């Protein structure tokens, strides 16, 4: 019988299904024993500089005492209570914070379990709003190719239909309307031709479209596409002109990651519905929020159902809300703007990779750094290489990227950047 303090890797390999991993030939997994700051410690003794912030969520690093204290104190009072018919201070405090920090029209908050669920809720809000207003034809969504919005069914239906991990579900998913991905790069200029094409799509389809959903400024898991703010400005104007709601998925981009508190601020626009998750609790617990306007909330409430038809068991979980409150307080007291700007400066060390023949592009925005190579990466091979270097980086597709915790020192960014350069130079991918 295995020691309870160590990971039984044989059992793990035989019985546990990890994300996007085959059960016939699973990717290797490494046994984490503990975390601290921006370090992941393995049972085998390695200490790894974390370049991923646990899928972009642990913005303050790990085990921050303020968040640990908040969770511990809340656990001693009330770990969970149903949100139907009851409320509690951590949820009210969190919603006050979210209403205060998000763009002004967003003042109704729906708390849920995960980013994917926040997208499901947003889609339900949009569809139910138009139904309640008597617009029964508005049953489709419009979105851009290269998008990624989660793994649940409605969220999958607005992910890239061809190149995404969900393309095999075509025929099972609702069919929505896709426009080309934004191509005007963030640091260059908007593409007038694509803006005209976007307008043509609205003119052709607006009567059947309830909402347009997109990740603002950075399309993340769909290809780390950094696009021009003018695309968002045009999108907001078209949604207003053609009576289409705008859903912005800020699950990955929210809370400072792109250099603005919310990525939509790069374009100085506000959505009708906003999805938040990932960094909301500082990467400590699963929680999401979907925010909307008075108009949409009241409109839904005037409809036949009179309520939004969604209510998760763990909605408004007090432990998660307590963690989120501590995380959002830290975001302000830690001067996130300076943290992210420092990381943006350090991540320019990735530019060195341009000298390598295998590298097609290098791009940096806020606390995101991306190196795109010319072939699909062997994840198992490159992760072994990184671990030997004391680094935790998990690429996908042809992209080796960094989204580190905001607390990551410059010297650690230098080691992460050197590791990426060496992996490509030594053909370790």
C-alpha positions as CSV (number, residue, x, y, z in Angstrom):
1,X,0.0,0.0,0.0
2,X,1.4,3.4,-1.0
3,X,2.3,6.1,1.5
4,X,-0.5,8.6,1.7
5,X,2.0,11.4,1.5
6,X,3.3,10.4,-1.9
7,X,1.6,10.1,-5.3
8,X,0.9,6.6,-6.5
9,X,1.9,7.3,-10.2
10,X,1.0,3.8,-11.3
11,X,-2.6,4.2,-10.1
12,X,-2.7,7.7,-11.6
13,X,-1.6,6.4,-15.0
14,X,-4.1,3.5,-14.9
15,X,-7.1,5.2,-13.6
16,X,-7.0,9.0,-13.6
17,X,-7.9,11.0,-16.7
18,X,-5.9,14.2,-17.0
19,X,-6.9,17.1,-19.3
20,X,-6.5,16.4,-23.0
21,X,-4.6,13.2,-22.3
22,X,-5.0,9.8,-23.9
23,X,-5.8,6.8,-21.6
24,X,-3.9,4.5,-24.0
25,X,-0.7,6.6,-24.2
26,X,-1.0,9.3,-21.5
27,X,1.3,12.3,-21.3
28,X,3.6,12.0,-18.3
29,X,2.5,13.7,-15.1
30,X,4.8,14.9,-12.4
31,X,4.0,14.6,-8.7
32,X,3.7,18.0,-7.1
33,X,4.3,18.0,-3.3
34,X,3.8,21.7,-2.5
35,X,3.8,25.2,-3.9
36,X,5.2,28.5,-2.6
37,X,5.5,31.9,-4.2
38,X,6.1,31.3,-7.9
39,X,7.6,27.8,-7.3
40,X,6.1,24.3,-7.8
41,X,8.0,21.6,-5.8
42,X,8.0,18.0,-7.0
43,X,8.1,14.9,-4.8
44,X,11.2,14.0,-6.7
45,X,13.0,17.0,-5.4
46,X,12.9,19.4,-8.4
47,X,11.9,23.1,-7.7
48,X,10.3,24.6,-10.7
49,X,9.8,28.2,-11.7
50,X,6.2,28.5,-12.7
51,X,5.7,30.1,-16.1
52,X,2.0,29.2,-16.3
53,X,0.4,30.6,-13.1
54,X,-1.6,27.3,-13.1
55,X,-3.4,28.0,-16.4
56,X,-3.1,31.7,-15.9
57,X,-5.0,31.9,-12.6
58,X,-2.4,32.2,-9.7
59,X,-1.6,35.8,-10.3
60,X,-0.3,36.4,-6.8
61,X,1.7,33.2,-6.7
62,X,0.9,30.3,-4.4
63,X,0.0,30.2,-0.7
64,X,-0.3,33.9,-0.3
65,X,-0.9,34.4,3.4
66,X,-3.8,36.8,2.9
67,X,-5.7,34.4,0.8
68,X,-4.9,31.4,3.0
69,X,-6.0,33.3,6.1
70,X,-9.3,34.4,4.3
71,X,-10.1,30.8,3.4
72,X,-9.1,29.4,6.8
73,X,-11.2,31.9,8.7
74,X,-14.2,31.4,6.4
75,X,-13.9,27.6,6.8
76,X,-14.2,28.0,10.5
77,X,-17.5,29.9,10.1
78,X,-19.3,28.4,7.0
79,X,-17.7,26.5,4.2
80,X,-20.9,26.4,2.1
81,X,-24.5,27.2,2.2
82,X,-27.1,27.1,-0.6
83,X,-27.5,30.4,-2.4
84,X,-31.2,29.8,-3.1
85,X,-33.1,31.8,-0.5
86,X,-29.9,32.7,1.5
87,X,-27.1,35.1,1.1
88,X,-23.9,35.9,3.0
89,X,-21.2,38.5,3.6
90,X,-18.4,37.1,1.4
91,X,-20.7,37.0,-1.7
92,X,-22.1,40.5,-1.1
93,X,-18.6,41.9,-0.5
94,X,-17.4,40.2,-3.7
95,X,-20.2,41.5,-5.8
96,X,-19.7,45.0,-4.5
97,X,-16.0,44.8,-5.5
98,X,-16.9,43.5,-9.0
99,X,-19.6,46.1,-9.7
100,X,-17.1,48.8,-8.6
101,X,-14.2,47.6,-10.7
102,X,-15.9,46.6,-13.9
103,X,-17.1,49.0,-16.6
104,X,-20.0,51.2,-15.4
105,X,-23.1,49.6,-17.0
106,X,-22.4,46.2,-15.5
107,X,-24.1,46.1,-12.1
108,X,-25.9,42.7,-11.9
109,X,-23.7,39.8,-10.9
110,X,-24.3,36.0,-11.3
111,X,-21.8,33.8,-9.5
112,X,-21.0,30.3,-10.8
113,X,-18.5,27.5,-10.6
114,X,-16.0,27.9,-13.5
115,X,-15.2,29.9,-16.6
116,X,-17.0,27.6,-18.9
117,X,-20.1,27.9,-16.8
118,X,-19.9,31.7,-16.8
119,X,-20.0,31.5,-20.6
120,X,-23.0,29.1,-20.5
121,X,-24.7,31.6,-18.2
122,X,-23.8,34.5,-20.5
123,X,-25.3,32.7,-23.5
124,X,-28.4,31.9,-21.6
125,X,-28.7,35.5,-20.6
126,X,-28.5,36.7,-24.2
127,X,-31.0,34.1,-25.6
128,X,-33.4,34.6,-22.7
129,X,-33.3,38.4,-23.0
130,X,-34.4,38.4,-26.6
131,X,-37.0,35.7,-26.0
132,X,-38.4,37.7,-23.1
133,X,-38.6,40.8,-25.5
134,X,-40.6,38.8,-28.1
135,X,-37.7,38.4,-30.6
136,X,-38.0,34.7,-31.1
137,X,-35.8,34.6,-34.2
138,X,-32.7,35.7,-32.3
139,X,-31.5,32.2,-31.5
140,X,-27.9,32.2,-32.8
141,X,-24.6,33.6,-31.7
142,X,-21.9,35.2,-33.8
143,X,-18.2,34.9,-33.0
144,X,-14.7,35.0,-34.5
145,X,-12.7,32.1,-35.6
146,X,-9.7,31.2,-33.4
147,X,-11.8,31.7,-30.2
148,X,-11.9,29.5,-27.2
149,X,-14.6,29.8,-24.5
150,X,-14.5,26.5,-22.6
151,X,-15.3,22.9,-22.7
152,X,-19.0,22.6,-21.9
153,X,-21.4,22.3,-24.8
154,X,-22.7,25.8,-25.3
155,X,-19.2,27.1,-24.8
156,X,-17.7,24.6,-27.2
157,X,-20.2,25.7,-29.9
158,X,-18.6,29.1,-30.1
159,X,-15.0,27.8,-30.1
160,X,-13.2,27.7,-33.4
161,X,-15.1,25.2,-35.5
162,X,-12.2,23.9,-37.6
163,X,-8.9,24.2,-35.8
164,X,-10.0,24.0,-32.1
165,X,-9.9,20.9,-29.9
166,X,-13.7,20.7,-30.2
167,X,-14.0,20.4,-34.0
168,X,-14.9,16.7,-33.7
169,X,-18.2,17.7,-32.1
170,X,-19.5,19.3,-35.3
171,X,-23.0,17.9,-35.9
172,X,-23.7,17.6,-32.2
173,X,-23.3,21.3,-31.3
174,X,-25.6,24.1,-32.1
175,X,-24.5,25.8,-35.3
176,X,-23.6,29.4,-35.0
177,X,-22.2,32.1,-37.3
178,X,-18.4,32.5,-37.5
179,X,-16.5,35.4,-39.0
180,X,-12.8,35.5,-39.7
181,X,-10.5,35.9,-36.7
182,X,-9.2,39.5,-36.2
183,X,-5.9,39.8,-38.1
184,X,-4.9,43.4,-37.5
185,X,-2.1,43.0,-34.9
186,X,-2.3,44.9,-31.6
187,X,0.9,46.9,-32.0
188,X,0.3,47.7,-35.7
189,X,-2.9,48.8,-37.2
190,X,-6.5,47.6,-37.7
191,X,-7.4,46.0,-41.0
192,X,-10.1,48.1,-42.7
193,X,-11.0,45.2,-45.0
194,X,-11.8,42.9,-42.1
195,X,-13.8,45.6,-40.4
196,X,-15.9,46.0,-43.5
197,X,-16.3,42.2,-43.7
198,X,-17.4,42.2,-40.1
199,X,-20.1,44.8,-40.9
200,X,-21.3,42.8,-43.8
201,X,-21.8,39.8,-41.5
202,X,-23.9,41.9,-39.1
203,X,-26.0,43.2,-42.0
204,X,-26.6,39.7,-43.3
205,X,-27.3,37.9,-40.0
206,X,-28.4,40.4,-37.3
207,X,-32.0,39.4,-37.3
208,X,-31.1,35.9,-36.1
209,X,-28.2,36.8,-33.9
210,X,-28.7,37.2,-30.1
211,X,-25.1,38.1,-29.2
212,X,-21.5,38.3,-30.5
213,X,-19.0,36.7,-28.1
214,X,-15.3,37.2,-28.2
215,X,-12.2,37.3,-26.0
216,X,-11.1,40.9,-26.0
217,X,-7.7,41.8,-27.4
218,X,-6.2,38.3,-26.9
219,X,-7.7,35.1,-28.3
220,X,-6.0,32.8,-25.9
221,X,-6.2,29.0,-26.3
222,X,-7.3,29.4,-29.9
223,X,-3.9,30.6,-30.9
224,X,-2.7,33.5,-28.7
225,X,-3.8,36.0,-31.2
226,X,-3.2,39.6,-30.1
227,X,-5.5,41.9,-32.1
228,X,-6.1,45.6,-32.6
229,X,-8.4,47.5,-30.2
230,X,-10.1,49.1,-33.2
231,X,-11.7,45.7,-34.0
232,X,-13.4,45.8,-30.6
233,X,-14.5,49.4,-31.1
234,X,-16.1,48.5,-34.4
235,X,-17.7,45.5,-32.9
236,X,-19.3,47.5,-30.1
237,X,-20.6,50.0,-32.6
238,X,-22.0,47.3,-34.9
239,X,-23.7,45.5,-31.9
240,X,-25.4,48.9,-31.0
241,X,-26.4,49.5,-34.6
242,X,-27.9,46.1,-35.3
243,X,-29.4,45.3,-31.9
244,X,-27.0,42.5,-31.0
245,X,-25.7,42.0,-27.5
246,X,-21.9,42.0,-26.9
247,X,-20.5,39.3,-24.7
248,X,-16.8,39.7,-23.7
249,X,-15.1,36.6,-22.3
250,X,-12.4,38.1,-20.0
251,X,-11.8,34.8,-18.2
252,X,-8.2,34.7,-19.3
253,X,-7.6,38.4,-19.9
254,X,-9.3,39.9,-16.8
255,X,-7.6,41.3,-13.7
256,X,-4.6,42.9,-15.4
257,X,-3.1,40.2,-17.6
258,X,-3.0,42.4,-20.8
259,X,-1.8,45.6,-19.0
260,X,-5.3,46.9,-18.4
261,X,-7.5,45.7,-15.5
262,X,-9.9,44.4,-18.2
263,X,-8.8,44.0,-21.8
264,X,-11.8,45.8,-23.1
265,X,-10.3,49.0,-21.6
266,X,-7.7,49.0,-24.5
267,X,-10.7,49.9,-26.7
268,X,-12.5,52.0,-24.1
269,X,-15.7,50.0,-24.6
270,X,-18.0,48.1,-22.3
271,X,-19.9,44.8,-23.0
272,X,-23.5,44.0,-22.3
273,X,-22.4,40.8,-20.6
274,X,-18.9,40.1,-19.1
275,X,-17.5,36.7,-18.2
276,X,-14.8,36.4,-15.4
277,X,-13.0,33.5,-13.9
278,X,-9.4,32.1,-13.5
279,X,-7.6,34.8,-11.6
280,X,-10.8,35.8,-9.7
281,X,-9.7,33.8,-6.6
282,X,-6.0,34.2,-7.3
283,X,-5.9,30.6,-8.5
284,X,-6.9,29.1,-5.2
285,X,-10.5,27.9,-5.8
286,X,-12.9,27.5,-8.7
287,X,-15.3,30.5,-9.1
288,X,-16.6,32.6,-11.9
289,X,-18.9,35.6,-12.4
290,X,-21.1,36.8,-15.2
291,X,-22.0,40.4,-15.1
292,X,-24.7,42.2,-17.0
293,X,-26.7,45.4,-17.2
294,X,-29.9,46.5,-15.6
295,X,-31.6,46.4,-19.0
296,X,-30.8,42.8,-19.6
297,X,-31.5,41.7,-16.1
298,X,-34.8,43.5,-16.0
299,X,-35.7,42.3,-19.5
300,X,-35.2,38.7,-18.5
301,X,-37.2,39.2,-15.4
302,X,-40.1,40.6,-17.5
303,X,-40.2,37.4,-19.7
304,X,-42.4,34.4,-19.3
305,X,-40.0,32.6,-17.0
306,X,-39.4,35.8,-15.0
307,X,-36.0,34.3,-13.7
308,X,-32.7,33.4,-15.3
309,X,-32.9,29.6,-15.7
310,X,-29.7,28.7,-14.0
311,X,-28.7,27.9,-10.4
312,X,-25.6,25.9,-9.6
313,X,-25.4,23.9,-6.3
314,X,-22.2,25.7,-5.3
315,X,-23.3,29.1,-6.5
316,X,-21.7,31.8,-4.3
317,X,-19.7,29.4,-2.3
318,X,-18.5,31.3,0.8
319,X,-14.9,29.8,0.7
320,X,-14.4,30.8,-2.9
321,X,-15.9,34.2,-2.4
322,X,-13.6,34.8,0.6
323,X,-10.6,33.8,-1.5
324,X,-11.8,36.1,-4.3
325,X,-12.2,39.0,-1.9
326,X,-8.7,38.6,-0.6
327,X,-7.3,38.2,-4.2
328,X,-9.0,41.4,-5.5
329,X,-7.8,43.3,-2.4
330,X,-4.2,42.1,-3.2
331,X,-4.6,43.1,-6.8
332,X,-5.0,46.7,-5.7
333,X,-2.5,46.8,-2.8
334,X,0.2,45.1,-4.8
335,X,0.0,47.7,-7.5
336,X,-0.8,45.3,-10.3
337,X,-0.1,47.9,-13.0
338,X,3.6,48.1,-12.0
339,X,3.8,44.4,-11.6
340,X,2.4,43.7,-15.1
341,X,4.5,46.5,-16.7
342,X,7.7,45.1,-15.1
343,X,6.8,41.6,-16.5
344,X,6.0,43.1,-19.9
345,X,9.5,44.6,-19.9
346,X,11.2,41.4,-18.8
347,X,9.2,39.2,-21.3
348,X,10.9,41.1,-24.2
349,X,13.8,38.8,-23.5
350,X,11.9,36.3,-25.6
351,X,12.7,38.5,-28.7
352,X,16.1,36.7,-28.7
353,X,14.2,33.7,-30.1
354,X,13.6,35.5,-33.4
355,X,17.1,34.6,-34.4
356,X,16.2,30.9,-34.5
357,X,15.1,29.5,-37.9
358,X,12.3,27.5,-36.3
359,X,10.7,30.6,-34.8
360,X,7.9,32.2,-36.8
361,X,6.9,34.9,-34.4
362,X,7.4,36.4,-31.0
363,X,4.8,38.6,-29.3
364,X,4.4,40.2,-25.9
365,X,1.4,42.0,-24.4
366,X,1.2,42.8,-20.7
367,X,2.1,39.7,-18.7
368,X,1.8,37.4,-21.7
369,X,4.8,36.3,-23.8
370,X,4.5,33.9,-26.8
371,X,6.9,32.2,-29.1
372,X,5.4,30.6,-32.2
373,X,7.4,27.8,-33.9
374,X,7.1,26.1,-37.2
375,X,5.7,22.8,-36.2
376,X,3.5,21.1,-33.6
377,X,5.3,20.8,-30.3
378,X,5.9,17.4,-28.6
379,X,4.6,18.3,-25.2
380,X,6.1,15.3,-23.4
381,X,9.5,15.9,-24.9
382,X,9.7,19.6,-24.2
383,X,8.3,19.3,-20.6
384,X,11.1,16.8,-19.7
385,X,13.6,19.3,-21.0
386,X,12.0,22.2,-19.1
387,X,11.9,20.2,-15.8
388,X,15.6,19.4,-16.1
389,X,16.1,23.2,-16.4
390,X,13.9,23.8,-13.3
391,X,11.1,25.3,-15.2
392,X,7.3,24.6,-15.5
393,X,6.1,25.6,-19.0
394,X,3.3,23.7,-20.8
395,X,3.0,24.6,-24.5
396,X,0.2,23.8,-26.9
397,X,0.0,23.4,-30.7
398,X,2.9,25.5,-32.1
399,X,3.0,27.9,-29.2
400,X,5.4,28.1,-26.3
401,X,4.1,30.8,-24.1
402,X,4.5,32.4,-20.6
403,X,1.7,33.7,-18.4
404,X,3.6,33.8,-15.1
405,X,2.4,35.0,-11.7
406,X,2.6,38.7,-11.3
407,X,5.1,38.3,-8.4
408,X,7.7,36.6,-10.6
409,X,11.1,38.2,-10.3
410,X,13.0,39.4,-13.4
411,X,15.7,36.9,-12.9
412,X,13.1,34.1,-13.0
413,X,11.7,35.5,-16.3
414,X,15.2,35.5,-17.7
415,X,15.6,31.8,-16.8
416,X,12.2,31.0,-18.4
417,X,13.1,32.9,-21.5
418,X,16.5,31.2,-21.7
419,X,14.9,27.8,-21.3
420,X,12.5,28.5,-24.2
421,X,15.4,29.6,-26.4
422,X,17.5,26.6,-25.5
423,X,14.6,24.1,-26.1
424,X,14.1,25.5,-29.6
425,X,17.8,25.8,-30.4
426,X,18.5,22.2,-29.2
427,X,15.5,20.9,-31.0
428,X,14.0,19.6,-27.7
429,X,10.4,20.0,-28.9
